[in-house]
Structures are given as C-alpha cells and as structure tokens.
Amino acid sequence: MVSAVTNTFSVPGFKLGHWEDPDGRTGCTVVIADELVPAAVDVRGGAPGTRETDLLGAGKSVQRLDAVLLTGGSAFGLAAADGVVNWLFEHGRGFPTAVMPVPIVAGAVIFDLAGDEPAWPTSHEGYIAASSAAEEWIGGNVGGGAGASVSKALGRQHARASGTGIAQISTPAGTVSAVFINNAFADVFDPELCRYLTTPGNLPQSTEDILLNRSLETDSGINTVIGAIAISRPLDHNALTRITVAGQAGIARTIRPAHTPVDGDTVFALATGDGTCSAQELMQLTTAAQAAVSRALIAAVT
C-alpha cells in the first residue's frame, strides 16, 4: 500500500483551476505552470481528442507548455483552450518569438455530450478556469470531470458517475501530483483491495467478462481517461516521457480493460524546469507516477 498519498493538489510551481456547468453536465480543468516548462505526452487508445500534442514529441523544437487543458465537450470542448491562451497572453506568458510571446496550451477532451441540448466549455469557460487557478485544490465532481462516467459496456444509461480525481505522492526525488478525469468505457479496479469498485449496472460481471462473452449493447466514442502529472523538480524530456509511460501503466492497472478502441487515453507530464535526475531518482518518480495515477482514478469514483 502507498502510505504517503494525499488527495490534494499542492505542487510548488503549478496552479490548478476549474469551471463546471451549473447542472454538472460538463466542465474543464486547467493545470498552469508558473513559467514555460518542459513537458511530454503519451496518447493511447483508439479515439483520442487532443491539441498541441505533436510539439511535445521526440525531436521537436518546443517540448514545453504553459498549461494543460483537460476538458469535456468532445471536439467542441477544445475551444476552451483558446480562453486559457488569452488569459496567459494577458499575463505576458508564452513561448518567446520575434513578435510576441505565444502561449503554449496542450489539451485533451472526454466525450460527455448528453441530452437534447448538450453543453460544452467554450473559450469563455476556459478563461474562467484559468483565472480561478489556485495553488491548492481537491478533486470531486468538478471541472472537466463534472459530466464523466465509467462502466458503459451495457450502455450509458447503466454507467456509474465519476469525476476529477487527484492523488499526490511525496518521494525523496520530488513530489508527484496526478490530476485525472476518469471517463473510461471500462471499470475501475482497486489493486490494493483486489476488487472492482464499479461494474456495468452494478452487476457482478465486469466489463472484461461482458466483452469476452457476449455482444455489446452500447454506443462507442463516449469515453476516455485524460490527465496531467506535475513533478516538483526540474527534469529533461526523456525523464518526462518515462513518467508519461508510467502514468499510462497506472491507467492499465486500474481501468479494466484499458486503452480500448473507444477510449483516447492521454497522459501529460510537466516538470518545474530543465534538469536531470539519477537512475534511482527516475525509478522513484516513475513508481510514484504509476501509483498516483491509479489512486487519482480511484478517487474520481469514491
């Protein structure tokens, strides 16, 4: 059991902000760094919805972010990133160019569109989330997870409500904080308790059992786990890449099955600046990242 886990986001060098629809049908969450910082991303699953992920790849020129947006609204919700960009620009933030600083905001979406009149965050709501950013937050039915749900193998009407989960672990190598929106197609499994916390329609059968033994009665494309891992120390792109991979492993140990054709699981990692770490320190950070992501996904449904 990981004993040093807290469910409060509090990482020096980063702030967290939320906006959610008054009826709780959608929302957005933004992780803002105090300055342009090194970052990496890992995208898995068959149905991702993302923004500015290519610039974080190996060999790219920027590999840095001012902020990460985690939002509902499917492709419509990506517009909320424009509001985050506007807020950052007003505060003199961005990647330096010959003309002006250009804020770099990456993002990922979940599908939470529902009802006869679906709602989604726009640029205005993204700006509100950025302007609300604070140094300390707890998770819950807030921000990008306001309209999230899990365990949809029998259809969305049998799903379990979820939310935005936070888990933070302190290690000698640095503090690791995971902020994740759990909108998985599949179920949430607690590896410490060795039992499922959610199943479709609260049935004894898990999604894995249903997938292996009968035809699905569900629509697709209404899923995805997205999140960001903030590290309280300088790191290079290679180390951050390993941390995103560990974060995806945290998804796989907790969401069963993970990375399905109807999920677009996306993990960002950000450090406080450029730096290196020893092999032992990287081992600690990746272990903490895997555990933190797992606990954040569990926190989103408990």
Secondary structure, DSSP 8 states (H G I E B T S, - for coil): ---SEESEE--TTEEEEEEE-TTSS-EEEEEEEEEEEEEEEEE-SS---EES-GGGSTT-S--EEEEEEEESSHHHHTTHHHHHHHHHHHTT-SB--SS--B--EEEEE-----SSS-----HHHHHHHHHT-BS-EE-BS-GGGTT-EE--TT-GGG-EE--EEEEEEEETTEEEEEEEEE--SSEEEETTTTEES--GGG-SS-HHHHHHHS---S-SS---EEEEEEESS---HHHHHHHHHHHHHHHHHHEES-S-TT---EEEEE-SSS----HHHHHHHHHHHHHHHHHHHHHTT-
